[in-house]
């Protein structure tokens, strides 16, 4: 593993990676994931290709001695997003499929309060 230098990484064009953006990228994408993203999406877009760093440069910028914390946060973000998407899909499924053909009664708040009081 290469260590991160104290300064910002610079590209061949002289642009530096903002430290905040570098940290955000480090905690959201691993070097392997960025390589795949670059291969399939970034390399096909001309404007993104000019601005996005190459995979090797990205790997040098985000690799550090404490990769365990970044990996743990990436894993927890994936669990959160997968749970969120799964619950939204279940909500949509329950709303569209499970209630099909059933008559849903509307009960006002006042009627509910009177019933319970």
C-alpha positions in Angstrom: 0.0 0.0 0.0 1.2 3.4 -0.8 0.9 6.0 1.9 -0.9 9.3 1.5 1.4 12.3 1.4 0.7 15.3 3.6 -0.1 17.5 0.5 -2.8 17.1 -2.0 -2.3 14.8 -5.0 -1.7 16.5 -8.3 -2.5 15.3 -11.7 -0.6 15.6 -14.9 -2.6 18.7 -15.7 -1.6 20.3 -12.4 -5.1 20.1 -10.7 -5.2 19.1 -7.1 -7.8 16.9 -5.4 -9.6 18.9 -2.8 -9.0 17.3 0.7 -12.7 17.3 1.5 -13.6 15.7 -1.8 -10.8 13.1 -1.4 -12.0 12.2 2.1 -15.6 11.9 0.8 -14.5 9.7 -2.1 -12.4 7.6 0.2 -15.3 6.8 2.5 -17.7 6.2 -0.3 -15.8 4.2 -2.9 -12.8 1.8 -2.6 -10.1 1.9 -5.3 -11.5 -1.3 -6.9 -15.0 0.1 -7.1 -13.7 3.4 -8.5 -11.8 1.5 -11.2 -15.0 -0.3 -12.2 -17.0 3.0 -12.1 -14.3 4.6 -14.2 -14.3 1.7 -16.7 -18.0 1.6 -17.3 -19.2 5.2 -16.7 -16.6 7.9 -16.5 -14.5 6.8 -19.4 -17.6 7.0 -21.7 -18.4 10.6 -20.8 -16.1 13.3 -22.3 -16.8 15.9 -19.7 -16.4 13.5 -16.7 -13.2 12.0 -18.3 -11.6 15.4 -18.2 -12.4 16.1 -14.6 -12.2 12.7 -12.9 -8.8 11.3 -11.8 -7.4 8.1 -13.3 -7.9 5.0 -11.3 -4.2 4.7 -10.3 -4.1 8.4 -9.2 -7.4 7.8 -7.2 -5.8 4.8 -5.5 -2.8 6.8 -4.5 -4.9 9.6 -3.2 -7.3 7.5 -1.1 -5.1 4.7 0.2 -3.9 5.3 3.7 -2.7 3.5 6.8 -6.2 3.5 8.4 -8.2 1.8 5.6 -10.1 -0.3 8.2 -12.2 2.8 9.2 -13.0 3.7 5.7 -14.0 0.1 4.8 -16.2 -0.1 7.8 -18.0 3.1 7.0 -18.5 2.0 3.3 -20.0 -1.3 4.6 -22.3 0.4 6.9 -23.4 2.8 4.2 -24.2 -0.1 1.9 -26.2 -1.8 4.6 -28.2 1.4 5.2 -28.8 1.9 1.5 -29.8 -1.7 0.9 -32.2 -1.6 3.9 -33.7 1.7 2.7 -34.2 0.4 -0.8 -35.6 -2.9 0.5 -38.1 -1.2 2.7 -39.2 1.2 0.0 -39.7 -1.7 -2.4 -41.7 -3.5 0.3 -43.8 -0.4 0.8 -44.5 -0.1 -2.9 -45.3 -3.8 -3.2 -47.6 -3.7 -0.2 -49.4 -0.6 -1.5 -49.9 -1.8 -5.0 -50.2 -5.6 -4.8 -51.4 -6.5 -1.4 -54.2 -3.9 -1.3 -55.5 -4.8 -4.8 -59.2 -5.4 -4.7 -59.7 -4.4 -1.1 -61.8 -1.5 -0.1 -59.9 0.8 2.1 -62.2 2.6 4.6 -61.4 6.2 5.5 -61.8 7.0 9.2 -61.5 10.6 10.3 -59.3 11.5 13.2 -62.3 12.8 15.1 -64.1 9.4 14.8 -60.9 7.6 16.0 -60.6 9.9 19.0 -64.3 9.5 19.9 -63.9 5.8 19.6 -60.9 5.7 22.0 -62.2 8.2 24.5 
